[in-house]
Amino acid sequence: MRVGVLALQGAFREHQKALAACGVETEQIRKPEQLAKISALVIPGGESTTMGKLLMEFNLLEPIKELGKQGMPVFGTCAGMILLAKGIAGSTQPRLGLMDITVERNAFGRQVDSFEAELDVPVLGEEPFRAVFIRAPYILSVEKSVEALTSFGGKIIFARQGRFLAAAFHPELTGDLRVHRYFLENCIS
Ligand code: GLN
């Protein structure tokens, strides 16, 4: 199995490393024709407005949306989560809109640019997950079909809807592979 990592901008190399450490082959995705080679896609953190514009410029937005609707598993972190959301509070920026969630960008306040926290994530086991947040969004609301996997400060920050997985934090930066493994084992069949 080969997993694509959207490589237009942001922390794609770190995701490739994490996936490689899970024993999976990866492919940097920059062109629509590359999508034929992959069975799942990871969308990294970065800047969601820039990534959205680049997705359109590189003619990737519609093909990825279509593949997602047809069942391709997609995992988005931070800006990637924003791109997966149907709703983005106060914004009309381009998005894939594959998940029935509404997100708020830069939601933990601009003063707190980045921080780390120990998260309790029942689906990952008993050991807390050390998460890095960088100008992170959170999930304001979810539809019934979405499973909220973890909250922090009363806000949902990790959620799954079938083959789609979204994290407000950056699991690719800490060396703990449990979130990537969760995606590989549960969202891809
Ligand atoms: N604040 C960024 C955005 O809105 C996301 C930050 C990140 O991906 N680390 O796109």
py3Dmol code that shows the C-alpha trace and the ligand (Angstrom):
import py3Dmol

protein = """\
ATOM      1  CA  MET A   1       0.000   0.000   0.000  1.00  0.00           C
ATOM      2  CA  ARG A   2       1.190   3.485  -0.842  1.00  0.00           C
ATOM      3  CA  VAL A   3      -0.007   6.563   1.047  1.00  0.00           C
ATOM      4  CA  GLY A   4       0.148   9.988  -0.586  1.00  0.00           C
ATOM      5  CA  VAL A   5       1.197  13.068   1.332  1.00  0.00           C
ATOM      6  CA  LEU A   6       0.010  16.361  -0.113  1.00  0.00           C
ATOM      7  CA  ALA A   7       3.281  18.201  -0.724  1.00  0.00           C
ATOM      8  CA  LEU A   8       2.254  21.683  -1.851  1.00  0.00           C
ATOM      9  CA  GLN A   9       3.235  23.394   1.381  1.00  0.00           C
ATOM     10  CA  GLY A  10       3.750  22.697   5.074  1.00  0.00           C
ATOM     11  CA  ALA A  11       4.967  19.783   7.160  1.00  0.00           C
ATOM     12  CA  PHE A  12       4.730  17.001   4.575  1.00  0.00           C
ATOM     13  CA  ARG A  13       8.220  15.518   5.094  1.00  0.00           C
ATOM     14  CA  GLU A  14       7.530  14.864   8.763  1.00  0.00           C
ATOM     15  CA  HIS A  15       4.377  12.936   7.832  1.00  0.00           C
ATOM     16  CA  GLN A  16       6.356  10.916   5.304  1.00  0.00           C
ATOM     17  CA  LYS A  17       8.863  10.018   8.013  1.00  0.00           C
ATOM     18  CA  ALA A  18       6.123   8.978  10.428  1.00  0.00           C
ATOM     19  CA  LEU A  19       4.409   6.854   7.773  1.00  0.00           C
ATOM     20  CA  ALA A  20       7.719   5.286   6.754  1.00  0.00           C
ATOM     21  CA  ALA A  21       8.329   4.443  10.418  1.00  0.00           C
ATOM     22  CA  CYS A  22       4.963   2.640  10.336  1.00  0.00           C
ATOM     23  CA  GLY A  23       6.297   0.592   7.431  1.00  0.00           C
ATOM     24  CA  VAL A  24       4.270   2.281   4.699  1.00  0.00           C
ATOM     25  CA  GLU A  25       5.499   3.576   1.338  1.00  0.00           C
ATOM     26  CA  THR A  26       4.699   7.199   0.618  1.00  0.00           C
ATOM     27  CA  GLU A  27       4.390   9.474  -2.391  1.00  0.00           C
ATOM     28  CA  GLN A  28       4.603  13.280  -2.428  1.00  0.00           C
ATOM     29  CA  ILE A  29       1.500  14.505  -4.227  1.00  0.00           C
ATOM     30  CA  ARG A  30       1.765  17.621  -6.402  1.00  0.00           C
ATOM     31  CA  LYS A  31      -0.038  16.590  -9.594  1.00  0.00           C
ATOM     32  CA  PRO A  32      -3.485  15.088 -10.216  1.00  0.00           C
ATOM     33  CA  GLU A  33      -2.081  12.103 -12.138  1.00  0.00           C
ATOM     34  CA  GLN A  34      -0.117  11.032  -9.042  1.00  0.00           C
ATOM     35  CA  LEU A  35      -3.391  10.355  -7.220  1.00  0.00           C
ATOM     36  CA  ALA A  36      -3.809   7.142  -9.216  1.00  0.00           C
ATOM     37  CA  LYS A  37      -0.823   5.637  -7.369  1.00  0.00           C
ATOM     38  CA  ILE A  38      -2.134   6.001  -3.831  1.00  0.00           C
ATOM     39  CA  SER A  39      -4.742   4.326  -1.668  1.00  0.00           C
ATOM     40  CA  ALA A  40      -4.977   7.052   1.003  1.00  0.00           C
ATOM     41  CA  LEU A  41      -3.928  10.662   1.474  1.00  0.00           C
ATOM     42  CA  VAL A  42      -2.455  12.709   4.317  1.00  0.00           C
ATOM     43  CA  ILE A  43      -2.882  16.497   4.306  1.00  0.00           C
ATOM     44  CA  PRO A  44      -0.277  18.191   6.498  1.00  0.00           C
ATOM     45  CA  GLY A  45      -0.312  21.329   8.599  1.00  0.00           C
ATOM     46  CA  GLY A  46       0.702  24.623   7.066  1.00  0.00           C
ATOM     47  CA  GLU A  47      -1.503  27.509   6.076  1.00  0.00           C
ATOM     48  CA  SER A  48      -4.947  26.416   4.987  1.00  0.00           C
ATOM     49  CA  THR A  49      -5.725  29.458   2.792  1.00  0.00           C
ATOM     50  CA  THR A  50      -2.437  29.064   0.904  1.00  0.00           C
ATOM     51  CA  MET A  51      -2.870  25.315   0.606  1.00  0.00           C
ATOM     52  CA  GLY A  52      -6.448  25.767  -0.633  1.00  0.00           C
ATOM     53  CA  LYS A  53      -5.304  28.193  -3.328  1.00  0.00           C
ATOM     54  CA  LEU A  54      -2.485  25.870  -4.365  1.00  0.00           C
ATOM     55  CA  LEU A  55      -4.898  22.921  -4.486  1.00  0.00           C
ATOM     56  CA  MET A  56      -6.940  24.873  -7.029  1.00  0.00           C
ATOM     57  CA  GLU A  57      -3.928  26.111  -8.991  1.00  0.00           C
ATOM     58  CA  PHE A  58      -2.514  22.589  -9.253  1.00  0.00           C
ATOM     59  CA  ASN A  59      -5.941  21.181 -10.239  1.00  0.00           C
ATOM     60  CA  LEU A  60      -5.993  18.929  -7.215  1.00  0.00           C
ATOM     61  CA  LEU A  61      -8.988  20.225  -5.281  1.00  0.00           C
ATOM     62  CA  GLU A  62     -11.761  18.594  -7.338  1.00  0.00           C
ATOM     63  CA  PRO A  63      -9.950  15.269  -7.983  1.00  0.00           C
ATOM     64  CA  ILE A  64      -9.178  14.821  -4.256  1.00  0.00           C
ATOM     65  CA  LYS A  65     -12.744  15.768  -3.306  1.00  0.00           C
ATOM     66  CA  GLU A  66     -14.069  13.239  -5.819  1.00  0.00           C
ATOM     67  CA  LEU A  67     -11.753  10.447  -4.633  1.00  0.00           C
ATOM     68  CA  GLY A  68     -12.684  11.222  -1.033  1.00  0.00           C
ATOM     69  CA  LYS A  69     -16.381  10.936  -1.881  1.00  0.00           C
ATOM     70  CA  GLN A  70     -15.657   7.622  -3.583  1.00  0.00           C
ATOM     71  CA  GLY A  71     -14.064   6.329  -0.375  1.00  0.00           C
ATOM     72  CA  MET A  72     -10.379   7.228  -0.405  1.00  0.00           C
ATOM     73  CA  PRO A  73      -9.230   7.576   3.230  1.00  0.00           C
ATOM     74  CA  VAL A  74      -7.940  11.048   4.096  1.00  0.00           C
ATOM     75  CA  PHE A  75      -6.159  12.196   7.252  1.00  0.00           C
ATOM     76  CA  GLY A  76      -5.743  15.941   7.817  1.00  0.00           C
ATOM     77  CA  THR A  77      -3.682  17.612  10.542  1.00  0.00           C
ATOM     78  CA  CYS A  78      -4.153  21.232  11.574  1.00  0.00           C
ATOM     79  CA  ALA A  79      -4.456  23.135   8.242  1.00  0.00           C
ATOM     80  CA  GLY A  80      -5.286  19.708   6.773  1.00  0.00           C
ATOM     81  CA  MET A  81      -8.170  19.412   9.227  1.00  0.00           C
ATOM     82  CA  ILE A  82      -9.417  22.861   8.152  1.00  0.00           C
ATOM     83  CA  LEU A  83      -9.354  21.756   4.504  1.00  0.00           C
ATOM     84  CA  LEU A  84     -11.340  18.618   5.364  1.00  0.00           C
ATOM     85  CA  ALA A  85     -14.081  20.587   7.132  1.00  0.00           C
ATOM     86  CA  LYS A  86     -17.382  21.431   5.479  1.00  0.00           C
ATOM     87  CA  GLY A  87     -17.687  24.549   7.612  1.00  0.00           C
ATOM     88  CA  ILE A  88     -14.966  27.095   8.440  1.00  0.00           C
ATOM     89  CA  ALA A  89     -16.245  29.832  10.775  1.00  0.00           C
ATOM     90  CA  GLY A  90     -16.236  33.226   9.085  1.00  0.00           C
ATOM     91  CA  SER A  91     -14.424  32.039   5.966  1.00  0.00           C
ATOM     92  CA  THR A  92     -15.220  31.257   2.350  1.00  0.00           C
ATOM     93  CA  GLN A  93     -11.720  29.923   1.600  1.00  0.00           C
ATOM     94  CA  PRO A  94     -11.410  26.916  -0.732  1.00  0.00           C
ATOM     95  CA  ARG A  95     -11.748  23.536   0.961  1.00  0.00           C
ATOM     96  CA  LEU A  96     -12.375  19.856   0.299  1.00  0.00           C
ATOM     97  CA  GLY A  97     -15.358  19.829   2.663  1.00  0.00           C
ATOM     98  CA  LEU A  98     -15.363  16.063   3.054  1.00  0.00           C
ATOM     99  CA  MET A  99     -16.106  15.939   6.799  1.00  0.00           C
ATOM    100  CA  ASP A 100     -19.311  17.055   8.483  1.00  0.00           C
ATOM    101  CA  ILE A 101     -17.535  19.321  10.930  1.00  0.00           C
ATOM    102  CA  THR A 102     -17.283  23.078  11.410  1.00  0.00           C
ATOM    103  CA  VAL A 103     -13.932  24.428  12.530  1.00  0.00           C
ATOM    104  CA  GLU A 104     -12.644  27.671  13.953  1.00  0.00           C
ATOM    105  CA  ARG A 105      -9.179  28.728  12.790  1.00  0.00           C
ATOM    106  CA  ASN A 106      -6.443  29.993  15.126  1.00  0.00           C
ATOM    107  CA  ALA A 107      -8.898  29.087  17.790  1.00  0.00           C
ATOM    108  CA  PHE A 108      -6.704  28.999  20.873  1.00  0.00           C
ATOM    109  CA  GLY A 109      -5.887  32.709  20.586  1.00  0.00           C
ATOM    110  CA  ARG A 110      -3.103  34.518  18.786  1.00  0.00           C
ATOM    111  CA  GLN A 111      -1.082  35.116  21.954  1.00  0.00           C
ATOM    112  CA  VAL A 112      -0.789  31.368  22.434  1.00  0.00           C
ATOM    113  CA  ASP A 113       0.824  30.695  19.091  1.00  0.00           C
ATOM    114  CA  SER A 114       1.887  27.205  19.953  1.00  0.00           C
ATOM    115  CA  PHE A 115       1.853  24.919  22.941  1.00  0.00           C
ATOM    116  CA  GLU A 116       2.090  21.303  23.933  1.00  0.00           C
ATOM    117  CA  ALA A 117      -0.361  19.263  25.951  1.00  0.00           C
ATOM    118  CA  GLU A 118      -0.800  15.728  27.202  1.00  0.00           C
ATOM    119  CA  LEU A 119      -4.009  14.361  25.744  1.00  0.00           C
ATOM    120  CA  ASP A 120      -6.154  11.525  26.920  1.00  0.00           C
ATOM    121  CA  VAL A 121      -7.111   9.675  23.764  1.00  0.00           C
ATOM    122  CA  PRO A 122      -9.042   6.509  24.656  1.00  0.00           C
ATOM    123  CA  VAL A 123      -8.748   5.027  21.142  1.00  0.00           C
ATOM    124  CA  LEU A 124      -4.941   5.244  21.367  1.00  0.00           C
ATOM    125  CA  GLY A 125      -4.654   3.418  24.676  1.00  0.00           C
ATOM    126  CA  GLU A 126      -3.982   4.438  28.247  1.00  0.00           C
ATOM    127  CA  GLU A 127      -0.757   6.336  27.804  1.00  0.00           C
ATOM    128  CA  PRO A 128      -1.390  10.067  27.237  1.00  0.00           C
ATOM    129  CA  PHE A 129      -0.501  11.456  23.806  1.00  0.00           C
ATOM    130  CA  ARG A 130       1.871  14.437  23.834  1.00  0.00           C
ATOM    131  CA  ALA A 131       0.436  16.806  21.244  1.00  0.00           C
ATOM    132  CA  VAL A 132       1.963  19.891  19.638  1.00  0.00           C
ATOM    133  CA  PHE A 133      -0.470  22.658  18.698  1.00  0.00           C
ATOM    134  CA  ILE A 134       0.661  25.400  16.292  1.00  0.00           C
ATOM    135  CA  ARG A 135      -1.848  28.221  15.686  1.00  0.00           C
ATOM    136  CA  ALA A 136      -4.282  25.377  15.934  1.00  0.00           C
ATOM    137  CA  PRO A 137      -7.931  25.226  14.951  1.00  0.00           C
ATOM    138  CA  TYR A 138     -10.567  23.388  16.926  1.00  0.00           C
ATOM    139  CA  ILE A 139     -13.830  21.778  15.978  1.00  0.00           C
ATOM    140  CA  LEU A 140     -16.852  23.915  16.838  1.00  0.00           C
ATOM    141  CA  SER A 141     -19.478  21.360  15.936  1.00  0.00           C
ATOM    142  CA  VAL A 142     -19.865  17.912  14.451  1.00  0.00           C
ATOM    143  CA  GLU A 143     -22.735  16.099  12.772  1.00  0.00           C
ATOM    144  CA  LYS A 144     -24.036  12.836  14.225  1.00  0.00           C
ATOM    145  CA  SER A 145     -21.967  10.677  11.883  1.00  0.00           C
ATOM    146  CA  VAL A 146     -18.732  12.107  13.296  1.00  0.00           C
ATOM    147  CA  GLU A 147     -16.977  10.483  16.239  1.00  0.00           C
ATOM    148  CA  ALA A 148     -15.261  12.968  18.565  1.00  0.00           C
ATOM    149  CA  LEU A 149     -12.097  11.157  19.670  1.00  0.00           C
ATOM    150  CA  THR A 150     -10.580  13.748  22.029  1.00  0.00           C
ATOM    151  CA  SER A 151     -11.262  17.161  23.458  1.00  0.00           C
ATOM    152  CA  PHE A 152      -8.937  19.694  24.989  1.00  0.00           C
ATOM    153  CA  GLY A 153     -10.177  22.617  27.076  1.00  0.00           C
ATOM    154  CA  GLY A 154     -13.718  21.525  26.241  1.00  0.00           C
ATOM    155  CA  LYS A 155     -13.073  21.698  22.475  1.00  0.00           C
ATOM    156  CA  ILE A 156     -13.024  18.754  20.106  1.00  0.00           C
ATOM    157  CA  ILE A 157      -9.571  18.457  18.569  1.00  0.00           C
ATOM    158  CA  PHE A 158      -9.501  14.932  17.120  1.00  0.00           C
ATOM    159  CA  ALA A 159     -12.364  13.357  15.172  1.00  0.00           C
ATOM    160  CA  ARG A 160     -13.171  10.564  12.779  1.00  0.00           C
ATOM    161  CA  GLN A 161     -15.900  10.137  10.213  1.00  0.00           C
ATOM    162  CA  GLY A 162     -15.527   6.717   8.638  1.00  0.00           C
ATOM    163  CA  ARG A 163     -12.462   6.899   6.410  1.00  0.00           C
ATOM    164  CA  PHE A 164     -11.706  10.506   7.296  1.00  0.00           C
ATOM    165  CA  LEU A 165      -9.597  11.511  10.276  1.00  0.00           C
ATOM    166  CA  ALA A 166      -8.852  15.036  11.488  1.00  0.00           C
ATOM    167  CA  ALA A 167      -6.451  16.246  14.181  1.00  0.00           C
ATOM    168  CA  ALA A 168      -6.008  19.874  15.283  1.00  0.00           C
ATOM    169  CA  PHE A 169      -2.508  19.019  16.517  1.00  0.00           C
ATOM    170  CA  HIS A 170       0.657  17.725  14.852  1.00  0.00           C
ATOM    171  CA  PRO A 171       1.232  14.007  15.545  1.00  0.00           C
ATOM    172  CA  GLU A 172       4.028  13.995  12.944  1.00  0.00           C
ATOM    173  CA  LEU A 173       6.276  16.149  15.147  1.00  0.00           C
ATOM    174  CA  THR A 174       6.626  14.054  18.277  1.00  0.00           C
ATOM    175  CA  GLY A 175       7.798  10.611  17.181  1.00  0.00           C
ATOM    176  CA  ASP A 176       4.736   8.949  18.756  1.00  0.00           C
ATOM    177  CA  LEU A 177       3.288   6.949  15.882  1.00  0.00           C
ATOM    178  CA  ARG A 178      -0.030   6.007  17.472  1.00  0.00           C
ATOM    179  CA  VAL A 179      -2.183   8.498  15.540  1.00  0.00           C
ATOM    180  CA  HIS A 180      -0.675   7.500  12.186  1.00  0.00           C
ATOM    181  CA  ARG A 181      -1.123   3.831  13.113  1.00  0.00           C
ATOM    182  CA  TYR A 182      -4.718   4.528  14.107  1.00  0.00           C
ATOM    183  CA  PHE A 183      -5.346   6.011  10.657  1.00  0.00           C
ATOM    184  CA  LEU A 184      -3.650   3.131   8.847  1.00  0.00           C
ATOM    185  CA  GLU A 185      -5.410   0.457  10.881  1.00  0.00           C
ATOM    186  CA  ASN A 186      -8.907   1.937  11.195  1.00  0.00           C
ATOM    187  CA  CYS A 187      -9.602   4.247   8.261  1.00  0.00           C
ATOM    188  CA  ILE A 188      -8.005   2.146   5.527  1.00  0.00           C
ATOM    189  CA  SER A 189      -9.467  -1.271   4.909  1.00  0.00           C
TER     190      SER A 189
END
"""
ligand_1 = """\
10
LIG
N -3.517 28.502 11.423
C -3.281 27.717 10.254
C -4.448 27.844 9.273
O -5.435 28.410 9.579
C -3.086 26.259 10.596
C -1.810 26.104 11.379
C -1.125 24.778 11.182
O -1.421 24.011 10.278
N -0.136 24.553 11.996
O -4.329 27.379 8.183
"""
view = py3Dmol.view(width=600, height=400)
view.addModel(protein, "pdb")
view.setStyle({"model": 0}, {"cartoon": {"style": "trace"}})
view.addModel(ligand_1, "xyz")
view.setStyle({"model": 1}, {"stick": {}})
view.zoomTo()
view.show()
